Amino acid sequence: MNKRVLVIYREADRIAPYRDALLAAGLNPVMREARGSLSLGDSAGLVLTGGSDVDPSLYGETKQAETEPPDPERDALEASLVEEALAQDLPILAICRGLQILNVSQGGTLIQHLDPPTRHERDDVPHELPVHPVTIQPDTLLSNIAGTNTWQVNSRHHQAVRTVASNLRVSAFDPEDRTIEALEHPGRRFVLAVQWHPEDQARVDPGQLKIFQSFGTAVG
């Protein structure tokens, strides 16, 4: 049984929580920096991690002052891997920036800067602690995983989904400001993207670990 999953990252000092959560779910994470040309090879799933902002030129906008410098190499590599995984119907788990590049690669757009971002850009609390609730849509992959219609989640992002790609659907949102918090692909067996960081919460919250366990079940 192939439990290898490809995990793409840019910042090496941030990958340990992803690796640990995947290992806890019985998976074999293959960590690869977003450089050069990569393919899924014999990996049975794809994990897209957090990081810098997606280049706004990819969704037809000019970079705003608050948007971080683009990383075209990472954007292109991750978009290519998304297409490869979708074509093979391999499971995808996309986290924070991962949600954003998934949406943009499929034709969606982003809000370049939430105003104010303070509800969502929270670095003033430990990363494993939740800071706001999300409402989970019924009859979705995420609702089946969570087993509830509300989750308390952490949050470290200043950008968010504006327009959802036509082949994706919203599976969670912030009930206060309606920020989109999770997307999924109903036409594939497992494509889940979340705007928060379950890899941090999974250390103390068994509910968040279920995201990785369900991904692992889909991987096979």
Secondary structure, DSSP 8 states (H G I E B T S, - for coil): ---EEEEEES-GGG-HHHHHHHHHTT-EEEEEES-S----TT-S-EEE---S---GGGGT----TTS----HHHHHHHHHHHHHHHHHT--EEEETHHHHHHHHHTT--EESS-SS-TTTB--SS-TTS--EEEEE-SSSHHHHHHSSSEEEE--B-S-EESS--TT-EEEEE-TTT--EEEEE-TTSS-EEEESS-HHHHTTT-HHHHHHHHHHHHHH-
